[in-house]
């Protein structure tokens, strides 16, 4: 999905690509929702849907914009800070315990981000790439909070409902600027738009199903398989090279996140980081 959306964003822009992707996805998920005879969500659940729509709108546009400026593997490596953000958010919002291991994990994650940034600032500085990297870091931070919202959603609603309302509320957040930034795409772009919509819905559905059955910290390590796929698709589709700097930075971030995710430490709350 990332590869499809990067290609589409290069053609028509990240904002436009996102608007029309969620537009294409609405009837797909709407039919599934109607077939299940789902009732309108209760107010607290609807508020969760609306919040997640805002998170999706901001993080997706920032991420896909960043991918147009960076190789896919580097972009996904930077986005790996989102699980660390999710761990802290899970502590505050979900009551999941974190301790000193999370502090170590955060330091390793920041070191990894530092390696990636240093690689971009070495020699001739590509300002567009630096801007893309900052966009992805911002998007990843917002997405980390979104992972926590997804956990809460999954406890209150089914995957089909979550998927439909994520599209609907994301589109509502994006619509105000659509008349100026999202003109109707050419017919030649629609196969990619529909493919991106199908892949996105499949991923949201599977994530919602998973987060409804396990704690966020248990599922977080699965996020890192994306690095392998991004490197493969980046090389095959966009001819992108994988550098040692990206590998080193990604390794530090992933190591930090795995330490936090698999930690079995149970320090008392008073000893944990204040957020």
Order of alpha helices (4+ residues) and beta strands (2+ residues): alpha-alpha-alpha-alpha-alpha-alpha-alpha-alpha-alpha-alpha-alpha-alpha
